[in-house]
Amino acid sequence: MRRFTGSMLVLLLALPAMQGQARAQDEKEPPSPQQKYAALLKDFSTQQREIVAAYQKAKGAEQQKLLQKYQGLGKDFAEKFYKLAEDAPKDAAATDALFWVLQNGAGSAVYGKALDRVTALVDEMPLKDLARLLNNGKGARNVKFVDSVMRRVEKDESAPQAGDLLAWVATNGGTTSAGKKATERLVQKYPDHPAIERLCQVLANSKASQAADTLKQILEKSTKPRVKAAAAYALGKQLAARTDTLGDKVAEANKVAAEAEKYLAQAIDLFGTDNAAALKTAAEKELKALRTLRVGKEAPEITATDLDEKEFKLSDYRGKVVLLDFWGNW
């Protein structure tokens, strides 16, 4: 009887604790905005990986469908991120979510609303937070947004993050007025900024008339061999591409080609001092192509087999009109 009474007493004493645990589970707090944001990021990344894995196994039309799905995934997730921002407008996660939509959700129904809200935030948020959000994303080349970032830079030009923001506008602003202005200021004030290398890559493919002059300024002002090499390489590539647009203007083409060779050779020397083997190899290939394959040069020797399985050389047809048809089948 005493044992039974003791057992009952222990059970009765434990009952409130058990009830408290059950109540704690029932009253479990919902996830915070930051947790929801992290969960959305994880889900987005997981789906990206799954599509990539499926793409690698697929073929033909199915690959094309998966590619379109991958490219449209940001648009599909945009409304989820925007809803998070609406549900918790004062939480830091809301700002992160809005920037995510701007950087990944172009073409979605909520993109315009996110753009308006982010543009307003740019004017008031701490510069260190703005720099972090811009550098964490893949860029948002909307002219309205780029202009808002440039205005903020001009407002706080002495801030420590001003260089980072100028770099972002310069590399994402393209040929817009803000992009051109940011490029000029970045080169003048921060010629050794880490983003200058990326800027050189952008300028290498730019058709803007001042691109070559900007690259020459970088080459002159920077003190870092890697940056100077990037500028020389970009300048050489740009000039090499220009030679093919000169048609039968042989004298001018030769002059431009000589200048391109000079900068490419300079890039090769500079890359060799800064552990940049891949870039050095690329510059060497560019220089070789300029010297042997540009318009007006003699075609290099080709040895191949014709349709009758007879071996021939291109030089066998010297002095004759020859049509070369390169084709492949995969």
Backbone torsions as a table, in degrees:
resi	resn	phi	psi	omega
1	MET	NA	-42.5	179.2
2	ARG	-63.9	-38.5	178.8
3	ARG	-62.8	-42.0	-179.9
4	PHE	-63.4	-43.9	-180.0
5	THR	-63.3	-41.3	179.7
6	GLY	-64.1	-40.4	179.5
7	SER	-63.8	-42.2	179.1
8	MET	-62.2	-39.1	-178.4
9	LEU	-64.9	-43.4	179.0
10	VAL	-62.2	-42.2	179.7
11	LEU	-63.2	-42.6	-179.8
12	LEU	-66.4	-36.0	178.8
13	LEU	-69.9	-34.2	-178.2
14	ALA	-78.9	-21.0	-175.4
15	LEU	-57.4	-45.8	178.8
16	PRO	-60.0	-38.3	179.8
17	ALA	-65.0	-41.5	179.2
18	MET	-64.4	-40.1	179.2
19	GLN	-65.9	-35.4	179.0
20	GLY	-66.6	-39.6	178.2
21	GLN	-64.7	-42.3	179.2
22	ALA	-64.4	-39.2	-180.0
23	ARG	-67.6	-36.5	179.1
24	ALA	-64.1	-38.1	178.1
25	GLN	-67.8	-40.8	179.5
26	ASP	-65.7	-33.7	-175.0
27	GLU	-99.3	22.6	-179.6
28	LYS	-57.6	131.4	-176.3
29	GLU	-66.9	142.0	176.9
30	PRO	-68.0	159.7	179.9
31	PRO	-61.6	145.3	178.8
32	SER	-73.9	163.8	176.0
33	PRO	-55.4	-38.6	178.7
34	GLN	-64.6	-39.4	178.2
35	GLN	-67.1	-38.8	177.5
36	LYS	-64.3	-40.5	179.4
37	TYR	-63.6	-44.9	179.5
38	ALA	-62.7	-38.1	179.7
39	ALA	-66.7	-38.6	178.1
40	LEU	-65.9	-42.5	177.4
41	LEU	-60.2	-43.5	-179.8
42	LYS	-63.6	-44.2	179.9
43	ASP	-63.2	-42.3	179.1
44	PHE	-61.5	-47.1	-179.5
45	SER	-64.6	-39.1	179.3
46	THR	-62.2	-45.2	179.7
47	GLN	-66.2	-35.8	175.9
48	GLN	-59.8	-48.2	-179.0
49	ARG	-62.5	-39.7	-179.6
50	GLU	-64.5	-40.1	179.0
51	ILE	-66.3	-42.3	179.3
52	VAL	-61.8	-43.4	179.3
53	ALA	-62.4	-41.5	179.4
54	ALA	-68.6	-37.4	179.7
55	TYR	-61.3	-41.2	-178.0
56	GLN	-65.7	-24.3	179.8
57	LYS	-93.8	-21.2	-175.0
58	ALA	-82.5	171.0	178.6
59	LYS	-141.6	157.3	171.9
60	GLY	55.6	-129.4	-175.0
61	ALA	-62.3	-32.8	-179.5
62	GLU	-65.6	-36.7	175.6
63	GLN	-62.1	-41.7	-179.7
64	GLN	-62.7	-40.2	178.0
65	LYS	-63.1	-43.0	-179.6
66	LEU	-67.4	-35.5	177.1
67	LEU	-64.1	-43.4	178.0
68	GLN	-64.2	-37.5	178.5
69	LYS	-64.9	-42.0	179.2
70	TYR	-62.9	-45.4	-178.4
71	GLN	-67.0	-27.3	-179.2
72	GLY	-94.7	2.0	-175.8
73	LEU	-64.3	-39.3	178.7
74	GLY	-61.1	-40.1	177.6
75	LYS	-63.6	-38.8	179.8
76	ASP	-66.2	-34.3	-177.3
77	PHE	-87.7	-13.9	-172.8
78	ALA	-56.1	-44.2	-178.0
79	GLU	-64.7	-34.1	178.5
80	LYS	-65.1	-44.3	179.1
81	PHE	-67.6	-38.9	-179.2
82	TYR	-67.2	-37.9	177.9
83	LYS	-62.3	-38.9	176.7
84	LEU	-59.7	-42.6	178.6
85	ALA	-64.8	-36.4	179.0
86	GLU	-71.0	-37.8	-177.0
87	ASP	-72.3	-27.3	-178.5
88	ALA	-135.0	64.9	-171.8
89	PRO	-62.0	-24.4	-176.9
90	LYS	-96.9	-3.6	179.9
91	ASP	-85.0	149.2	179.0
92	ALA	-60.2	-27.5	179.5
93	ALA	-64.2	-27.4	179.8
94	ALA	-64.4	-42.3	178.5
95	THR	-64.1	-44.9	178.1
96	ASP	-59.0	-42.2	-177.9
97	ALA	-66.4	-40.6	179.4
98	LEU	-65.0	-41.8	177.2
99	PHE	-64.7	-36.0	178.8
100	TRP	-61.6	-44.2	178.7
101	VAL	-60.8	-42.6	-178.1
102	LEU	-64.6	-34.7	-175.6
103	GLN	-90.2	-18.2	-174.7
104	ASN	-128.8	-14.9	-170.9
105	GLY	-108.4	28.3	179.1
106	ALA	-57.7	133.7	-179.7
107	GLY	93.1	-8.2	179.3
108	SER	-80.6	165.7	-178.4
109	ALA	-67.7	-22.2	-175.9
110	VAL	-102.2	0.8	-175.7
111	TYR	-60.1	-46.7	-178.5
112	GLY	-60.5	-41.4	179.6
113	LYS	-67.3	-40.3	178.2
114	ALA	-64.5	-39.6	179.3
115	LEU	-60.4	-45.5	179.6
116	ASP	-61.4	-42.7	-177.1
117	ARG	-71.1	-40.4	179.9
118	VAL	-68.4	-39.9	178.7
119	THR	-58.9	-39.2	177.5
120	ALA	-68.1	-36.9	-179.3
121	LEU	-66.9	-33.9	-177.2
122	VAL	-56.9	-34.6	-176.5
123	ASP	-72.4	-17.8	-171.4
124	GLU	-125.0	-19.8	-174.8
125	MET	-76.4	153.3	178.4
126	PRO	-57.1	140.8	-176.5
127	LEU	-61.7	-35.1	-179.2
128	LYS	-64.9	-35.1	177.4
129	ASP	-70.9	-40.2	178.8
130	LEU	-63.1	-44.7	179.4
131	ALA	-62.3	-40.3	180.0
132	ARG	-63.3	-46.2	-177.4
133	LEU	-66.4	-38.2	179.2
134	LEU	-68.6	-42.5	-176.9
135	ASN	-74.9	-23.3	178.6
136	ASN	-78.1	-22.3	-176.5
137	GLY	-95.9	176.9	-178.9
138	LYS	-92.1	5.3	178.2
139	GLY	101.6	147.3	177.0
140	ALA	-134.1	104.5	-170.5
141	ARG	-87.5	18.7	176.4
142	ASN	-63.2	128.5	-174.6
143	VAL	-59.5	-41.2	180.0
144	LYS	-59.8	-43.7	-178.9
145	PHE	-70.2	-44.2	179.1
146	VAL	-59.0	-42.0	178.7
147	ASP	-62.2	-39.1	-179.5
148	SER	-65.8	-37.8	177.8
149	VAL	-66.9	-40.3	179.5
150	MET	-64.2	-40.2	177.6
151	ARG	-61.1	-39.6	179.7
152	ARG	-67.0	-37.8	176.7
153	VAL	-61.1	-45.6	-178.9
154	GLU	-64.9	-28.5	-180.0
155	LYS	-73.8	-34.0	-176.1
156	ASP	-127.9	54.5	-175.0
157	GLU	-64.8	-23.7	-177.8
158	SER	-89.5	-3.9	-178.6
159	ALA	-69.0	150.4	-179.1
160	PRO	-59.4	-28.9	-177.4
161	GLN	-87.5	-0.3	-175.9
162	ALA	-59.0	-39.2	179.4
163	GLY	-63.0	-41.5	179.0
164	ASP	-64.3	-39.9	-179.8
165	LEU	-70.2	-39.8	175.7
166	LEU	-60.1	-41.8	179.6
167	ALA	-62.0	-40.2	180.0
168	TRP	-64.5	-46.4	-179.5
169	VAL	-64.6	-41.1	-178.0
170	ALA	-63.1	-39.8	-176.5
171	THR	-88.3	-13.3	179.8
172	ASN	-115.0	-12.5	-175.7
173	GLY	-85.4	-9.8	177.0
174	GLY	56.8	-133.8	-178.0
175	THR	-95.9	14.8	175.8
176	THR	-67.5	163.5	179.8
177	SER	-62.1	-37.5	178.5
178	ALA	-65.9	-41.8	179.7
179	GLY	-62.3	-43.5	179.3
180	LYS	-65.5	-42.8	-178.9
181	LYS	-65.3	-42.5	-180.0
182	ALA	-64.8	-39.5	178.9
183	THR	-60.9	-46.3	-179.5
184	GLU	-61.1	-45.3	-178.4
185	ARG	-70.5	-36.9	-180.0
186	LEU	-62.6	-46.2	-179.0
187	VAL	-65.9	-38.6	-178.6
188	GLN	-70.9	-42.0	-172.6
189	LYS	-98.8	-28.5	-175.0
190	TYR	-134.2	60.4	-174.4
191	PRO	-65.9	-14.8	179.6
192	ASP	-109.9	15.4	179.5
193	HIS	-62.6	141.2	-179.7
194	PRO	-54.2	-28.6	-177.9
195	ALA	-77.0	-8.5	-178.8
196	ILE	-62.3	-35.4	178.1
197	GLU	-60.4	-44.6	178.3
198	ARG	-64.2	-38.9	178.2
199	LEU	-61.8	-38.7	178.3
200	CYS	-61.4	-39.8	178.3
201	GLN	-63.2	-39.9	178.4
202	VAL	-64.8	-45.1	-177.2
203	LEU	-68.9	-27.3	179.6
204	ALA	-60.0	-31.9	-178.5
205	ASN	-104.1	7.4	-178.2
206	SER	-81.4	142.7	176.3
207	LYS	-100.5	5.6	179.1
208	ALA	-65.8	140.7	-175.0
209	SER	-63.3	-29.4	-175.8
210	GLN	-91.6	1.4	-176.3
211	ALA	-60.9	-44.9	-179.1
212	ALA	-63.6	-40.5	179.2
213	ASP	-63.7	-38.9	179.4
214	THR	-65.0	-41.5	178.5
215	LEU	-63.9	-37.6	177.8
216	LYS	-66.3	-36.0	176.7
217	GLN	-64.7	-41.9	178.2
218	ILE	-62.3	-43.8	-179.8
219	LEU	-60.8	-35.5	-178.0
220	GLU	-79.6	-40.9	-171.4
221	LYS	-87.0	-32.2	-174.9
222	SER	-69.9	147.5	178.2
223	THR	-106.8	-3.2	-177.1
224	LYS	-96.9	125.7	-179.7
225	PRO	-55.8	-39.0	-178.0
226	ARG	-65.0	-41.5	179.3
227	VAL	-68.4	-44.1	178.9
228	LYS	-62.0	-38.3	178.6
229	ALA	-65.2	-41.8	178.9
230	ALA	-62.2	-39.7	179.1
231	ALA	-67.7	-43.4	179.8
232	ALA	-64.5	-41.9	179.4
233	TYR	-63.3	-46.8	179.7
234	ALA	-62.5	-40.7	-180.0
235	LEU	-66.6	-40.5	177.7
236	GLY	-64.0	-43.2	178.2
237	LYS	-62.0	-43.6	-178.1
238	GLN	-64.0	-43.1	179.8
239	LEU	-69.3	-36.9	178.1
240	ALA	-62.7	-41.6	178.5
241	ALA	-65.0	-33.1	-178.6
242	ARG	-67.0	-32.2	-177.8
243	THR	-60.6	-32.0	-178.5
244	ASP	-75.7	-7.9	179.2
245	THR	-97.7	-2.5	-174.1
246	LEU	-89.6	-3.4	174.6
247	GLY	57.7	-127.0	-176.9
248	ASP	-92.3	17.4	175.5
249	LYS	-83.4	74.0	-170.3
250	VAL	-58.3	-47.6	-176.2
251	ALA	-61.4	-45.3	-179.1
252	GLU	-67.7	-40.4	179.7
253	ALA	-61.7	-41.7	179.6
254	ASN	-65.5	-36.5	179.4
255	LYS	-66.7	-45.7	179.7
256	VAL	-65.8	-40.4	179.6
257	ALA	-62.4	-39.3	179.2
258	ALA	-63.7	-39.5	178.6
259	GLU	-67.7	-40.1	178.0
260	ALA	-61.9	-42.9	178.4
261	GLU	-59.4	-41.2	-178.8
262	LYS	-59.9	-46.7	-177.7
263	TYR	-71.8	-36.3	177.8
264	LEU	-66.0	-40.4	177.1
265	ALA	-64.0	-38.2	177.8
266	GLN	-64.4	-41.6	179.1
267	ALA	-62.3	-41.9	179.6
268	ILE	-60.4	-43.0	178.3
269	ASP	-64.5	-42.8	-177.7
270	LEU	-71.4	-40.1	177.7
271	PHE	-63.2	-30.6	-179.0
272	GLY	-67.9	-15.1	-179.0
273	THR	-99.0	1.4	-171.3
274	ASP	-137.2	37.4	173.7
275	ASN	50.5	52.6	-178.8
276	ALA	-129.2	60.8	-173.9
277	ALA	-60.4	-42.7	-177.7
278	ALA	-64.6	-42.5	179.6
279	LEU	-68.5	-36.8	177.6
280	LYS	-63.5	-42.1	178.1
281	THR	-62.6	-41.8	179.0
282	ALA	-62.5	-41.4	178.8
283	ALA	-66.2	-37.4	178.6
284	GLU	-65.1	-40.1	178.1
285	LYS	-66.2	-39.4	178.4
286	GLU	-63.4	-42.0	-179.8
287	LEU	-66.8	-42.0	179.3
288	LYS	-62.7	-42.9	179.2
289	ALA	-63.2	-39.7	179.7
290	LEU	-63.0	-39.5	-176.2
291	ARG	-77.2	-23.7	-173.0
292	THR	-121.5	-22.1	-170.4
293	LEU	-118.0	-3.6	-177.2
294	ARG	-71.1	162.8	-179.7
295	VAL	-55.6	130.8	180.0
296	GLY	101.0	-16.4	178.2
297	LYS	-82.5	156.2	176.6
298	GLU	-68.9	135.4	-179.1
299	ALA	-63.6	137.7	179.1
300	PRO	-67.8	157.9	-179.7
301	GLU	-63.6	138.6	176.4
302	ILE	-128.7	130.7	173.8
303	THR	-117.8	127.2	-176.5
304	ALA	-153.7	-176.8	178.6
305	THR	-116.0	132.6	-178.7
306	ASP	-83.7	-174.5	-176.5
307	LEU	-66.4	-20.5	177.3
308	ASP	-92.9	11.9	178.3
309	GLU	63.9	29.5	174.9
310	LYS	-103.4	134.3	-179.0
311	GLU	-75.5	140.8	178.0
312	PHE	-142.4	164.2	175.0
313	LYS	-122.8	147.7	179.7
314	LEU	-60.8	-36.4	-178.0
315	SER	-64.6	-17.3	176.9
316	ASP	-63.5	-22.1	-175.9
317	TYR	-105.8	16.0	-179.3
318	ARG	-57.9	134.5	-178.7
319	GLY	91.4	-5.2	179.1
320	LYS	-112.2	158.5	175.2
321	VAL	-76.3	124.7	-175.4
322	VAL	-125.7	131.9	173.6
323	LEU	-107.2	118.6	178.4
324	LEU	-98.3	125.3	179.7
325	ASP	-117.8	102.8	179.7
326	PHE	-92.9	127.5	-180.0
327	TRP	-147.6	163.9	179.9
328	GLY	-147.6	164.6	179.7
329	ASN	-139.5	117.9	-179.0
330	TRP	-116.4	NA	NA
